[in-house]
Amino acid sequence: MTQPSPYKSTGGLLRIARAFGYSLQGLGAAWRQEAAFRQETVLAAILMPLGLWLGDTAIERLLLAGAPMLVLVVELLNSAIEALADAISTEHHPLLGRAKDIGSAAVLLTLLLAGAAWAAVLVPRWWPS
């Protein structure tokens, strides 16, 4: 049987505080190192309050404000995949390239989903059938 990692904490308030700190470090690293994350964050900072204002119901507000947040989440995961791939090797490797491409595709699909959510809520208001 394998030994538990000595780096893995077991719980408690200290674990929660450290996890929060690591999360803030990750957000900071993404902001400093990832241009796409910065661009999407600026867009989300505009779209999320706008979505809360434009949504008529709680579901509409959730869709309009949540979609840009989901884009940021997927971008963070994509950036993590890219960083890990680069840590393994910066030389061309088909599997590392595939991992990066798949992560990028996930971001693209999430952007399309966000656009579709906004269109589904707003288009019927401006162009009723």
Buried (B, 14 or more C-beta within 10 A) or exposed (E): EEEEEEEEEEEEEEEEEEEEEEEEEEBEBBEEEBEBBBEBBEBBEEBBEBBEEBBEEEEBBBBBBBBBBBBBEBBBBBBBBBBEBEEEEEEEEEEBEEBBEEBBEBBEEBBEBBEEBBEEBBEEEEEEE
